Amino acid sequence: MHIIIDGYNLIRQSIKFRRFERQSLEAGRRALIEWLSQYRRLKHHRITVVFDGWAGGSPHQERDYLSGIELIYSGLGVKADEIIKEIAASTDEEILVISSDREITSFARRRGQATLASPEFEMIVNKSLMKPDFKGIQDEEDDEEKNTPSGFAVENSRYSWAKERNEKKDDSNDDDSSSFLRMIMD
């Protein structure tokens, strides 16, 4: 499975990641990438994170790989939304688009791609990283001292709420999303 993430959308929807972004955009991106790399080691999904570069930055789109994660920075004058839409429209690959932006998720769904809101994805990933068989997580207290994003925790009640909510969604619109949810949760 290929997971495509609206990077700043996820950062700004997350209390933990916003804390790092307040230090700097780079700190927010690093925190997100570190967290995603832990999830990637656990699940082995292909992950692409798209960041806005449209208001400032390089005049051309830039790509990079860090910890096995593809990073795309949109070029000057181009929003990350447009890059995500291009990827969703140009692939036959099964993808899961992570964003809380209705325009992006509507576009992806119209093309038969599965979508998941940023907070729900964060809860699912946190739940996966909390499993006892995953050794890549340290105690959250250690992380506070080191000021790193490892060890994200999620309350079981919040996770259960998200899972229950997704199970109750209209089957006609979310068949693909439900199967993807099972893939990323198990």
N, C-alpha and C positions, 0 to 999 in steps of 0.2 A: 504494500500500500504506500502511496505517496501522500504525505501530509503537507499541505501548503498553508502557511500561516501569515496572516496580516500582522507583522511584527509589532508596530507601534500600537495597534488596536489591542493586542493581547497585553502588552506592557501597561497600557493605560487603563485596562479593565481590571488589573490585578493590584491589590493593596501592596503585596510584597514587591512586585517589580516597579511600581510607582515610587516606592521608597528609594530604590537604586537610581531611577531616572531623575529624581530630585537632585542627586549628586551631579549627574551629567547624563546626556543621551548615551554616551559610550558606556557608562556604568550600567544603565538600564539594558542596553543590548547585550553586554557581557553576562549579566545575571540571567537573562532569558536564554542565551546560548548555552551557558553552563547547565542550566536546568534541563533544557531539551536534549543535551548530549547524554545526560544520565538516562533519560527516557529512551533515547535511541539505543544505548548500550543494552538496555533491558528488552526492548521490543524489536529492534532491528528494522524499523520503518525508515523509508527514505523521507527526509524532512527538508523542506525548502522554506526559508523565512524571507519575506519581502518587506523591505523598509522603504518609507518615503524618502526621496532625495530631491523632490521637486522644488522645494522652496530654497534650497541651498545645497551646495555640493557639486559633484562632477556634472559636466554638461552631458555626459553619456552614462548609460546604464553600466553599473559595475557588478561583477560577480566575484564571490570568494567562497572558500570552503574552510570551515573551522570546526574541529571536533567531529568531522563527518557530516556536518550540516551545511547545505548549500545556502549561501546568503546572497540576496539580490538587492541592490540599492538602485531605485529608479533614478533615471537621469533628471537633470534640471528641467523643470516644467512638466514632469510626468509624475503622477501619483502612483503609489503602490497598488491602488485599486485597479488601475489599468493593466499593470503587469500581471496581477492575479487573474484578471479576466482573460488576458491573452493565453496564459497557461491553461486555464480551465477550458477555453474554446479550442485549443490546438492539440489536445492530447486524447488518445483513446484509452490511456492508462486510467485505472481506478484511482480517483483522488478524493481526499477529504479536505475541504476548505475550512480553515479556522478563522472566523471573524464574527464580530457582532455588528458589522456594517450591513444593513439590509440590502443595499444596492449590490454588494458583492455576493451575498448569500443567495439573493433572488436570481442573479445572473447564473451562478453555478448550478442551482437547482433546475433552472430551465434547460440546462444542458445535461441533466441527468447526473450531476455530481452531488455527492453527499456534503453536508455542511454541519458545522457545530459552532455554537457561540463560544467566544473566548473564555468566559468564566466557567462554562461547563467543561471545556477541554482542560482547563487548569485543574479543576477538581478531579477529573478522571486520571490525569497524569500524576497528580499528588497521591491519589489512592494507589496507583500502580507502584509508585516509588516507596510507599509505606509498607509494602508487603515484606514479610520477614525474610523471604528468599532473595531479596535484592540487597546486596552488600555495599552498594555504592553510596549509601546515605549515612551521614553522620548525625549525631544528636543535634537537635535544633539549637540548643544552648551553645554548643561549640561554634555553630555557624554565626550566631549573633556576635560572638567574640571575634571571629575572623571576617565578619562583614561579607559573607558569601551567600549566594542564594540556595545552596544545597540544603537538603533536609526539609523542604517545604512540607507542611502538614495540612491536612484538611480534616474537618470534623466529619465523623461518619454520618451524622444527621444531614449535613449539607450535601454530601455525596449521594446519600440515599434519596434525597429530594430530587437531585438532578437526574438520577437514574430512573426514578419513578416518573418524573415529568416526561422524559424521553420515551418511556414505555407507553405512556398514555397518548402520545401524539398521533395524529391521523395517519393510519397505515398507508393510505394512498400517496401521501407526499413524502413519507420518511422511511420507506423500505430500505433504501440504500443507507441512510443514516443509521438505522438500527443495526444493520449488519456491520457497519464500520464501528459503531459503538462497542459491539461485542468484541471486535478484533482489537481495539485499542485498550479495552478494559481487562481482557483475559491475559 
